[in-house]
Amino acid sequence: MSDTDYVNSSHVIIQENQINFSYKKEPYKKYIAELVGTFIFIFISLSTVNSTVLSAGINNNGISQLIIALGFGFGLMAGVALVGPISDAHLNPSISFSFWVFGKLSILDLFWYIIAQTVGAFLAALLTFIIYYNLINELPYDATTSSMFGTLKKNQTSLFIGIIEQIIGTALLMFGVLRVVKYGKYVPLLIGIVLFTLGICLGNNGFAFNPARDMGPRIMTAIMGWGFDVFNYENHWFLITLFFPFIGAPIGFYLSTLIDKLEE
C-alpha cells in the first residue's frame, strides 16, 4: 500500500498541507471504532504498567519509566493503526475537542467520541484489573495501587507544575499528531513515538494528556474496591487531568496551523 493509499483509506486528505477530514460512513461505525481503538490503546498501556509494577514490587523505585512509556507508545500505535481508517483514531477527548474548535468535527460527533473514548478506557482498565486481580488483591487498595490505572501526582510536584505539564504535554501531543499525519502508512508508528517521547520527558505524574485515559480507569477503580476516595487523592488531582488537556490540545492545533502557513 502506498502512502497515498493509506492517507485516502483513513479519510485524511492532504491538500496543500491542509487537513480536510471527510466522514462519509454511518456515524455509529465511527463511535464504535473510537471505543475499540481507545480500548486497545489503554489496555496495552495499563497492562504494561501493571505487569511492570507488580513484577518489580509496588514500592520499587527502580521501576522503569522507559518500559511504561514504550507500552503507551505501542498501545497508541496499535489503536491508531487498527481504527484509523474508520474514525481517524482520535482516542482522546482533548484531540476531538480541538478538531471541533477548528471546525473539523461536528458537536454531535464530539459528544459521542468523548463518550466512546471514556467507555473504551473504562473497559480496558476493567479487563486489566481482572487479569491482574490475584496479584493486586494482595496489596492495599490505596492511592499507590490506584495509580496503576489512573494517574497520580507525585508528592514532590506542585499542582501548578502538574497543570503546566498537562497543558504542554497535550499541546505537544496534538502538534505532533498533526505534523506526522502527512507520512501515510507510517502515521501510527510516528504517533506512537510522539507519545513515547512525551512519556520519557513528562512522565513524572503518569503523563495523562488525555482525559479519557485517566477518567475511565479512575471510575473503574472507584467501583472495583478503591471507593470514591480516588477522586480526592492529591488535592483532587483528577481535575487537572480532566480539564487542562482541553487547553493544551487546541494550542497544539493552532501552532500546527501556523507551521502550515509558513510552509505555503
N, C-alpha and C positions, 0 to 999 in steps of 0.2 A: 504493500500500500504506500503510495507516495504521500509526501507532506500535504499536498493539496487535497488528496482524497480524505485524509484524516480530518483536516480542518472542515471540509464540507460535510463529512459524516457527523461531526459533532455540532453542526448548525452554527458554527462560528465563521463568519465570512469576513476575511480581511480585505479591506478596500482602502488603499492609500493610508495604511497603518491605523485605520479606524476599525472599531469592532461593531458589527451590526448583528445582534442576536435575533435569530428567526425561529419562532416557536410555532410549528405547524401541526405538531402531534396533539392528540387528545390530552387535555390538561392532567387527568388523573395519572397518566403514564409518567409525566414529569415529577409529580409529587411522590409516587411510589419509588421512582428512581432516586430521588433525594433521600428518602428514608433508607433505602437499601444501601446507597453509597455511603451515607453517614454511618450506618450500622457497620459496614465493613471497615471503614476508616477507624472508628472508635474501638471496635472490637480488637483489631490488631494492636492498636495503641495501648489500650488498657491491659490486654493480655501480656504485652511486653512489660508493662510496669509491674503487674502482679508477679509474673514469673521472676523478674529481676529482683524485686524487693523481697519476696518470700524465700527465694533461694539464698540470698545474701544475709538475711536477717533484718528485721524491721528497723533496728537501730544501728545498722552497719553504715558508717559514714563513707565507706568505700564503694557504695552503690554507684555504678557508672552512669553518669548523665548521658554519655555517648551512646550507650545501648538503648536507653529510653528514647533519646532523640531519633535514633535510627528507626525504632519501632513506629514512632509517629510519622516519620518521613515515608517509610514504606507503606504504612496504613493509608496515608493520604494518597500516595501514588496509586495504590490498588483501587481505592474508591473512585478516584478521578478516571482511571482507565476503564473501569467497568461500567460506569453510568454516564460518563461524559457525552456519548453520542445521543443520549436521551434527554438529559436535563441540563447539560453544561456543567454538572457536578460542582455546584457552589459548596455544599456540605458545611455551610457556615452562615448563620443568620446575618452576621455583620457584612459579609460579602454580598448576600442577596439584598440587604438594605442599601448598599452602595449602588448596586445596579438599578434599584428603584429610584434612588435620589437622582441619578443621572439619566433617568428616562429609559432604561433598558429592560425594565421589568414592571409588570402591572402590579397594582396594590393587591389584587386577588392572588396572584402568583406569590407575591411576597408573604402574604399571610400563610398560605398553605406550605410554602417552602420552609418557613420557620417551624411550623407545627411538625412537618415531616422530619426535619433535621433533629429536632429535640426528641421526638419519639424514637428515631433511629439510634440516637446516642443513649437514651434510656435502656432500650432493649439490648444494646451492645454491652452496657455495664451490667445488666442483669445476667446475661449469659456468662460474662466473665466471672461474676460473683458465684454463680452456680458451679462453674468448672473448678474454681479455687476454694470452694466453700470449706472443705475439710481443713485446709491449712489456715484460712482466715479465721475460722471458728476457734482456733487455739489461741488467738490473740484478743486483746481487749478491743471492744468496739468504741474507739476513741477518735480524736482528731487525726492522729497519725495514720491509723489504718484507713480512715475515710479518704485520706489523700491519695490512696492507691486508685481511687475512682475520680473524685472531684479534685480541684486544685486547693492548695493551702499556702497562705503567705508564710514565709519564714519569719521567726521571731525578730531576727535582726533587720528585717526590711520594714520600712515605714509604709503606711498606707499611701502617702504621696508618691513614693518611689514605685509602689505597685501600680498606681494609676498611670504614671508616666510609662512604665514598662508595657502595660496593656495597650495604651494608645500607640506608642512607637512600634511595638511588635505587630499589631494588627495592620497599621499603615504599611509597614514593610511587606507583610504577607500579601495584602491587596495589590500593592505596587508590583511585587514580584510575579504574582499570578498574571497580571495584565501584560507585563513585559515579555513573558515567556510564551504567551498564547500563540505567537506567530510561528513557533517552531514545530508545528504539526504533530507528527507521531511521537515526538519527544516531550510533549507537554506534560503528561503525567509524571514522568521521571523528574523533569525540571521543577515542577511544583513541589514534589516530594523533597527535593534538595533544598528548596527555599525554606520549607518548614523545618527540616533537619537543621539547617544552619541557624535559624532563629532559636531552635531548642538548645543549641550549644551556646549561643550568645546571650539569650534572655530566658534561660530555662530555670532560673533560681526559684520561681514560685509556681512551677507547673506549666508555664507558657500556654495558657488557655488560648488567647487571641481568637476565641470562638465561644460565644455564649452557650450554644448547644452542647459543646464538648464538656463544659462544666455543669450546666444546669441539669441535663438529662441524667448523668451519673449521680449528681448530688441528690436529686429526687429519689433515685433508686436506693441510695444509702439511707435516706430518711425513712423509707418504707421497710427496708430489709434488716433493721436492727439498730442502726445508729440513732434513730429518732430525729426530731426536728432541731436538735442542737447543731446539726450540720450547717444550719443557716446562721448560727451565731458565732461560729469559730472565727478567731482573729478579727474581732470587731466587724462582723458581718462581711467578711471578705468576698462572699459570693456576689455582692452588689457591684464590686469592682469589675469582676469578670463578666457580669451580666450586662452592664451599661456602657463601659468605656470602649470596648471594641467597636461599638456603633459610632464612636467619634473617630477612632483611628482609621477604620476602613475607608470612609469617604475621603479622608485626607490622602490616603494612598492612591485612590482612584483619581483624584484631582491632579496629583503630581504626575501620574502616568499620562493624563491628557496634556499636561504641559510639555512633557517629553515628546509626545506625538506631534505637537505643533512645532517644536524645534526641528523635528525630522522632516517636516514638509519642505 
